[in-house]
């Protein structure tokens, strides 16, 4: 639908509604509820199959440097939210899923022949 540029929330809802056969209002409600569920479950790891995983990670305290003064400072420990993209999504977007699988199989065969 929107081949050029980013898709807005409205455009995503319209596309989903058309493809699934529901109203645009229902599609928007689904997207909002999925987001709310993701926010509530992020601490446990929230997976959207085929897209990725939302997870809460604990960063350790570390030493850093103030770039303006060069002074060494202590950066405290903190929690951060990360999104790990699923392999299926990477392969679909980058379009290089099949060649990698073939290359790995060839490597395994060569390794087994040397034994």
Rosetta blueprint (number, residue, H / E / L):
1 X L
2 X L
3 X L
4 X L
5 X L
6 X L
7 X L
8 X L
9 X H
10 X H
11 X H
12 X H
13 X H
14 X H
15 X H
16 X H
17 X H
18 X H
19 X H
20 X H
21 X L
22 X L
23 X L
24 X H
25 X H
26 X H
27 X H
28 X H
29 X H
30 X H
31 X H
32 X H
33 X H
34 X H
35 X H
36 X H
37 X H
38 X H
39 X H
40 X H
41 X H
42 X H
43 X H
44 X H
45 X L
46 X E
47 X E
48 X E
49 X L
50 X L
51 X L
52 X E
53 X E
54 X E
55 X E
56 X E
57 X E
58 X E
59 X E
60 X L
61 X L
62 X E
63 X E
64 X E
65 X E
66 X L
67 X L
68 X L
69 X L
70 X L
71 X L
72 X E
73 X E
74 X E
75 X E
76 X L
77 X L
78 X E
79 X E
80 X E
81 X E
82 X E
83 X E
84 X E
85 X E
86 X L
87 X H
88 X H
89 X H
90 X H
91 X H
92 X H
93 X H
94 X H
95 X L
96 X L
97 X H
98 X H
99 X H
100 X H
101 X H
102 X H
103 X H
104 X H
105 X H
106 X H
107 X H
108 X H
109 X H
110 X H
111 X H
112 X H
113 X H
114 X H
115 X L
